[in-house]
Each structure stands twice: as C-alpha cells, then as structure tokens.
C-alpha cells in the first residue's frame, strides 16, 4: 500500500490486515518502488499523487519491467477522469482504477478480484 495520506493508509492497511492479508506500506513513490520490487509482492495499491516518484511513474516502471509486469496494480486517485479522455489507468498500465473517495468495501472487492480466489498474502 503506497499512500502518502497517513489516515487513508492506516485505514486501508488495517482493513486488509483484519481480512488476513499481509501488507507492506510506504508513504512515497520511491520507497514504494523499492518495496514493490524487493520480492514477495502480489498486488500494489498505489496512490497516483505521491512525493519523490508519482504513482503513475511507479506503475509505468513496474509494467515496463518484465520481472514485475505481472504484479497487478490498483491505482487510487482523487484526480477526476475527463469524459472521452485516455483513462488514468491506461496512462500507466494499471490493472484497475478506483477514484477517491472510495467505499472501503469496493476497495476490498477489487483487491480480492485482482488477487483471485483464496489469496490472503
């Protein structure tokens, strides 16, 4: 979970841990990149607007690297998508996009869908 807003990060991490997921967290894009590429990561929840390296950059770099391109990325952003424009997830290759503010249940459902049935890691 890479999110620079501490309250959002704590909420999401707490909910996912309560559902049995192991969660690694970061508050900036550069550190998030290091943690995402260190191994053992099954999914990246990624805020779009982050310090040091944006979520768009982290996502794009993950998807361009064959070692990490298979890791699903759920991009989170308060940036509104313009009707008829290239979507935010398409800009960086994210697997899914969720606009802020979001319902926590919707986030959990998308995590479960991206990870597949029975995955709690």
C-alpha positions as a LaTeX table, in Angstrom:
\begin{tabular}{lrrr}
\hline
Residue & $x$ (\AA) & $y$ (\AA) & $z$ (\AA) \\
\hline
Unk1 & 0.00 & 0.00 & 0.00 \\
Unk2 & 1.69 & 3.17 & $-1.21$ \\
Unk3 & $-0.22$ & 6.21 & 0.07 \\
Unk4 & 1.13 & 9.50 & 1.43 \\
Unk5 & $-2.02$ & 10.40 & 3.37 \\
Unk6 & $-1.47$ & 8.63 & 6.69 \\
Unk7 & $-5.17$ & 8.33 & 7.63 \\
Unk8 & $-6.08$ & 6.65 & 4.34 \\
Unk9 & $-3.05$ & 4.36 & 4.52 \\
Unk10 & $-3.81$ & 3.32 & 8.11 \\
Unk11 & $-7.47$ & 2.65 & 7.31 \\
Unk12 & $-6.76$ & 0.53 & 4.23 \\
Unk13 & $-3.87$ & $-1.36$ & 5.86 \\
Unk14 & $-5.99$ & $-2.05$ & 8.96 \\
Unk15 & $-8.93$ & $-3.35$ & 6.94 \\
Unk16 & $-6.77$ & $-5.56$ & 4.74 \\
Unk17 & $-4.88$ & $-6.98$ & 7.73 \\
Unk18 & $-8.17$ & $-7.70$ & 9.50 \\
Unk19 & $-9.14$ & $-9.78$ & 6.46 \\
Unk20 & $-5.97$ & $-11.84$ & 6.64 \\
Unk21 & $-3.73$ & $-10.06$ & 4.15 \\
Unk22 & $-0.06$ & $-9.35$ & 4.81 \\
Unk23 & 0.50 & $-5.69$ & 3.96 \\
Unk24 & 3.70 & $-3.74$ & 3.35 \\
Unk25 & 3.22 & 0.02 & 3.43 \\
Unk26 & 5.00 & 3.10 & 2.21 \\
Unk27 & 4.30 & 6.83 & 2.14 \\
Unk28 & 6.21 & 7.84 & $-1.01$ \\
Unk29 & 6.72 & 6.57 & $-4.54$ \\
Unk30 & 10.47 & 5.99 & $-4.43$ \\
Unk31 & 10.24 & 3.85 & $-1.29$ \\
Unk32 & 7.13 & 2.14 & $-2.69$ \\
Unk33 & 9.10 & 1.18 & $-5.81$ \\
Unk34 & 11.87 & $-0.34$ & $-3.68$ \\
Unk35 & 9.39 & $-2.34$ & $-1.60$ \\
Unk36 & 7.33 & $-3.45$ & $-4.62$ \\
Unk37 & 10.42 & $-4.74$ & $-6.40$ \\
Unk38 & 12.03 & $-6.42$ & $-3.38$ \\
Unk39 & 10.06 & $-9.60$ & $-3.98$ \\
Unk40 & 7.08 & $-11.33$ & $-2.46$ \\
Unk41 & 4.55 & $-8.68$ & $-3.51$ \\
Unk42 & 1.31 & $-10.00$ & $-5.05$ \\
Unk43 & $-0.51$ & $-6.68$ & $-5.56$ \\
Unk44 & 0.33 & $-2.98$ & $-5.41$ \\
Unk45 & $-2.22$ & $-0.44$ & $-4.16$ \\
Unk46 & $-0.85$ & 2.83 & $-5.42$ \\
Unk47 & $-1.89$ & 6.43 & $-4.88$ \\
Unk48 & $-1.40$ & 8.43 & $-8.08$ \\
Unk49 & $-0.02$ & 11.60 & $-6.49$ \\
Unk50 & 2.98 & 10.74 & $-4.32$ \\
Unk51 & 6.16 & 12.52 & $-3.24$ \\
Unk52 & 9.56 & 11.66 & $-4.79$ \\
Unk53 & 8.08 & 9.44 & $-7.53$ \\
Unk54 & 4.46 & 9.63 & $-8.64$ \\
Unk55 & 2.20 & 6.60 & $-8.63$ \\
Unk56 & 1.95 & 6.94 & $-12.41$ \\
Unk57 & 5.75 & 6.63 & $-12.66$ \\
Unk58 & 5.89 & 3.67 & $-10.26$ \\
Unk59 & 3.11 & 1.88 & $-12.13$ \\
Unk60 & 4.61 & 2.57 & $-15.54$ \\
Unk61 & 8.05 & 1.38 & $-14.40$ \\
Unk62 & 6.58 & $-1.82$ & $-12.93$ \\
Unk63 & 4.63 & $-2.59$ & $-16.09$ \\
Unk64 & 7.64 & $-1.94$ & $-18.37$ \\
Unk65 & 9.89 & $-4.33$ & $-16.43$ \\
Unk66 & 9.30 & $-7.99$ & $-17.32$ \\
Unk67 & 10.26 & $-9.05$ & $-13.78$ \\
Unk68 & 7.35 & $-7.09$ & $-12.28$ \\
Unk69 & 4.85 & $-6.58$ & $-15.10$ \\
Unk70 & 2.65 & $-9.42$ & $-13.84$ \\
Unk71 & 2.06 & $-7.78$ & $-10.46$ \\
Unk72 & $-1.45$ & $-6.29$ & $-10.53$ \\
Unk73 & $-1.63$ & $-2.57$ & $-9.76$ \\
Unk74 & $-4.72$ & $-0.87$ & $-8.35$ \\
Unk75 & $-4.31$ & 2.88 & $-8.88$ \\
Unk76 & $-6.07$ & 5.18 & $-6.41$ \\
Unk77 & $-6.59$ & 8.83 & $-7.24$ \\
Unk78 & $-8.62$ & 11.89 & $-6.37$ \\
Unk79 & $-7.80$ & 13.22 & $-9.85$ \\
Unk80 & $-11.01$ & 13.15 & $-11.90$ \\
Unk81 & $-11.03$ & 11.49 & $-15.29$ \\
Unk82 & $-12.27$ & 13.65 & $-18.14$ \\
Unk83 & $-15.03$ & 12.09 & $-20.25$ \\
Unk84 & $-13.62$ & 10.94 & $-23.59$ \\
Unk85 & $-10.01$ & 11.21 & $-22.44$ \\
Unk86 & $-7.47$ & 8.44 & $-22.06$ \\
Unk87 & $-8.19$ & 6.96 & $-18.65$ \\
Unk88 & $-5.74$ & 7.32 & $-15.79$ \\
Unk89 & $-5.14$ & 3.59 & $-15.56$ \\
Unk90 & $-4.39$ & 3.40 & $-19.29$ \\
Unk91 & $-1.78$ & 6.15 & $-18.99$ \\
Unk92 & 0.47 & 3.97 & $-16.85$ \\
Unk93 & $-0.83$ & 0.46 & $-17.49$ \\
Unk94 & $-2.61$ & $-0.07$ & $-14.16$ \\
Unk95 & $-4.85$ & $-3.11$ & $-13.92$ \\
Unk96 & $-7.63$ & $-1.20$ & $-12.19$ \\
Unk97 & $-8.51$ & 2.32 & $-11.04$ \\
Unk98 & $-10.50$ & 3.48 & $-8.04$ \\
Unk99 & $-11.44$ & 7.13 & $-7.56$ \\
Unk100 & $-11.11$ & 8.77 & $-4.16$ \\
Unk101 & $-13.09$ & 8.98 & $-2.04$ \\
Unk102 & $-13.94$ & 5.31 & $-2.27$ \\
Unk103 & $-16.03$ & 2.90 & $-0.25$ \\
Unk104 & $-13.77$ & 0.54 & 1.68 \\
Unk105 & $-15.91$ & $-2.45$ & 0.65 \\
Unk106 & $-15.38$ & $-1.57$ & $-3.01$ \\
Unk107 & $-11.62$ & $-1.45$ & $-2.44$ \\
Unk108 & $-11.70$ & $-4.87$ & $-0.75$ \\
Unk109 & $-13.75$ & $-6.34$ & $-3.61$ \\
Unk110 & $-11.26$ & $-5.05$ & $-6.18$ \\
Unk111 & $-8.31$ & $-6.38$ & $-4.19$ \\
Unk112 & $-9.97$ & $-9.79$ & $-4.00$ \\
Unk113 & $-10.75$ & $-9.75$ & $-7.72$ \\
Unk114 & $-7.18$ & $-8.79$ & $-8.67$ \\
Unk115 & $-5.61$ & $-11.38$ & $-6.38$ \\
Unk116 & $-8.01$ & $-14.16$ & $-7.32$ \\
Unk117 & $-9.90$ & $-16.55$ & $-5.09$ \\
Unk118 & $-8.35$ & $-17.76$ & $-1.87$ \\
Unk119 & $-5.33$ & $-15.41$ & $-1.87$ \\
Unk120 & $-4.60$ & $-13.80$ & 1.51 \\
Unk121 & $-1.00$ & $-12.69$ & 1.10 \\
\hline
\end{tabular}
